[in-house]
Amino acid sequence: MIVRASETAKLECAFVSETFSLFDNPVVWRKTQRLEQSQINMMGNLMEPFASARRFRATYQPYSPRYVFALNIESKHSFN
């Protein structure tokens, strides 16, 4: 996904499963930029420096049998 500096992005991962354990199958969001890769979250907790930026929000909605993970990235700058 490519977004402009002033845009907000929402990434969503949804799936259906009869059984699912977040502890056995942790969902991890990763940011890749050129050759650098960073882990954004561990389960529902944001890792640094993403937590301090206050632009990222990881959510988990366990509506069995449908599970939805989302990562919202908000823009803090507006370029006109």
C-alpha positions as CSV (number, residue, x, y, z in Angstrom):
1,M,0.0,0.0,0.0
2,I,1.3,3.4,-0.9
3,V,-0.2,6.5,0.7
4,R,0.7,10.2,0.7
5,A,2.0,11.9,3.8
6,S,-1.3,13.5,4.6
7,E,-3.4,10.4,4.2
8,T,-4.7,7.9,6.8
9,A,-4.5,4.1,6.1
10,K,-6.5,1.2,7.5
11,L,-5.1,-2.3,7.0
12,E,-7.4,-5.2,7.7
13,C,-7.0,-8.9,8.0
14,A,-10.2,-10.9,8.4
15,F,-10.7,-14.7,8.3
16,V,-13.1,-17.4,9.4
17,S,-12.1,-20.3,11.6
18,E,-13.9,-22.7,13.9
19,T,-11.1,-22.5,16.4
20,F,-8.5,-19.8,16.9
21,S,-6.1,-18.9,19.7
22,L,-4.3,-15.5,19.6
23,F,-1.7,-17.0,21.9
24,D,-1.0,-20.0,19.6
25,N,-1.3,-17.9,16.4
26,P,-0.2,-14.3,17.2
27,V,-0.9,-11.7,14.6
28,V,2.0,-9.4,13.9
29,W,2.0,-6.3,11.7
30,R,5.3,-5.4,10.1
31,K,6.5,-2.3,8.4
32,T,8.9,-2.6,5.6
33,Q,10.7,0.4,4.0
34,R,13.4,-0.3,1.5
35,L,15.7,-2.8,3.3
36,E,14.5,-2.1,6.8
37,Q,11.8,-4.2,8.5
38,S,10.2,-3.3,11.9
39,Q,7.6,-5.2,13.9
40,I,4.8,-2.8,14.8
41,N,2.9,-4.9,17.4
42,M,2.9,-8.0,19.6
43,M,-0.7,-9.2,19.8
44,G,-2.7,-6.0,20.8
45,N,0.3,-4.1,22.1
46,L,2.2,-1.6,20.0
47,M,5.9,-1.6,20.1
48,E,8.3,1.3,20.2
49,P,8.7,3.6,18.4
50,F,5.2,3.1,17.1
51,A,3.5,3.4,20.5
52,S,5.1,6.8,21.2
53,A,4.1,8.1,17.8
54,R,0.4,7.9,18.7
55,R,-0.4,7.4,15.1
56,F,-1.0,3.7,15.2
57,R,-3.9,1.6,16.6
58,A,-4.0,-2.1,16.5
59,T,-7.5,-3.7,17.0
60,Y,-8.8,-7.3,17.4
61,Q,-12.4,-8.3,17.0
62,P,-13.1,-12.0,18.0
63,Y,-16.6,-12.6,16.6
64,S,-16.2,-16.4,16.3
65,P,-16.1,-17.8,13.7
66,R,-15.0,-14.5,12.1
67,Y,-11.9,-12.8,13.4
68,V,-10.8,-9.3,12.3
69,F,-7.5,-7.7,12.9
70,A,-6.9,-4.1,11.9
71,L,-4.1,-1.6,11.9
72,N,-5.0,2.1,11.6
73,I,-2.3,4.6,10.7
74,E,-3.3,8.2,11.2
75,S,-1.6,11.1,9.5
76,K,-0.4,13.8,11.9
77,H,0.7,16.2,9.2
78,S,-1.1,18.0,6.4
79,F,0.7,19.0,3.3
80,N,-1.2,21.3,0.9
